[in-house]
Amino acid sequence: MKKKIGLFWLRDDFRFTQNYGLIEATENHDQVVVFYLFKKDIFKDQEAQKWWLSKSLFNFRKELNKLNITLEIIETNSFKIFFDNLLKKNDFKLYWNKVYEPDYLKFDKYLSNNLKNKNIIYKRFKGNTLNEIDEIKKNDGTPFKVFTPFWRTAEKYYIDKIPPKKKIIKKCKNKINYFQNSIEPEKILPKNNWFKNFEKIWTPNEESALKELQNFIKERIANYSEGRNYPNLPGTSKLSPFIKFGQLHVETIWRECVKKKIKTINTSKFLAEIGWREFNHSLINYFPYMLKNNYSKKFDKFPWEKNSKFLNAWKKGLTGYPIVDAGMRELYSTGWMHNRVRMIVGSFLVKHLLINWKEGEKYFKNCLLDYSPANNVAGWQWVAGCGADAAPYFRIFNPILQGEKFDKQGEYVKKWVPELRNLTKKFIHKPWELDDDKFKLGRDYPYPIVKHEEARLKALNAFKKI
């Protein structure tokens, strides 16, 4: 086997720690080539992630070079056509880690069958989850539809497992090129350079991910349960883009958290966020229709409204509701949004504006660095009330009260909506109540596009129709 080349298909695996497929390839072969298939269609509506992907490839290639491993990026219109051509050769063994999305898992089966037919040796490994998707089910063999019992079962199952023997990546004897027409990472960058600000905030590599994890555990996890609700405070981990692209494996996060030896409500609350990620991945695989449609079928009859004026105001952060506008501007500027604010802006779109959650999901997909189908779709359906174990539709966030409760002094709003920076605490979340010649609504900041009480009643009446 040493004579054959080890090919590792890189997907969301930009790490050396707990990268099971890549580690195995370096153990079994003197020559290893890592290849990434860039399929334009996948990233057509994910502009922010093109930046993260491009930087990840650039940084990962630099680290692989030190180990005499080549990283080649191949632009392709079809995974199927690419592998059908590759399988005409027989000088390699193929390795890859799973991606837990229905289309990827379906393609894995197609690829595995073809490799078997060609007598090409391959190995497929666990991806970036604590447990395999099919390992966590109810006693009767059906999938969980409620988070708490799911996580109770999943957590126990993971803790009871015998941990795999720790292996490390090996340096290869010499470096080789394998594919023709490899492209440079820069070719993947979005045409529009609106992402320039990202470069001041994020460094997409494993070293940064591990450093961020340690900083979070050392400085913020002790107050996570409470601190995560306040967008003006650095209370969250901000690890989500690193997890999405696999710079950080969730097992690494788990291990580093439990090393503390003190199981507190804060650590449990944080690890439960990994639980939600696992739950969401379970849902989209057992109920794949929810990736494009309502999980709860009764919402298929919901009287959504089409209003491009309102939708654009929401996207641009010009709704006239300061906490909503701050969140939308933070998203556009940084590629990330605070979790509490994600719920507020989501609720505002589907309940105050009666715009279909799919519009919000689509916009987040384009702007979020941490976008993943499982989390984004499940998150939006949770807010809209049409998802599994979702917030009830009649629970409508009041954006004024949410602002007053979680951004008491208005620091978060003032950071992202600078035209309000001179307003006092009393008016920062309801500027329409201010009577001041220096500040004029409609000139300095928009009027609210809807009135909260009227919008709330309208939403409740719409809900009654289903």
Protein Blocks (a to p, Z undefined) as FASTA:
>chain_A
ZZpccddddfblcbfehplklmmmmmmpmbdcddddddfklmmmmmklmmmmmmmmmmmm
mmmmmnopacdddddfbfklmmmmmmmpccbccdddddddfklmmmmmmmmmmmmmnopa
cdddddddfbdfklpccfkopacfbfklmmmmmmmmmmmpccdddddddddfbdcdfbgh
iacfklmpcfblklmmmmmmpccdfklmmmmmmmmmmmmmmmmmmmmmmmkbcfbnolmm
mmmnopacfklmmmmmmmnopacfklmmmmmmmmmmmmmmmmmmmmmmlmmmcfblmlmm
pccdddfklmmmmmnopnopaklmmmmmmmmmnopacfklmmmmmmmmmmmnopafklmm
mmmmmmpmkbcfklmmmmmmmmnopaghiacfklccdfklmmmmmmmnommmmmmmmmlm
mpcfklmmmmmlpccfkbcghjloccdfbdfklmmmmmmmmmmmZZ
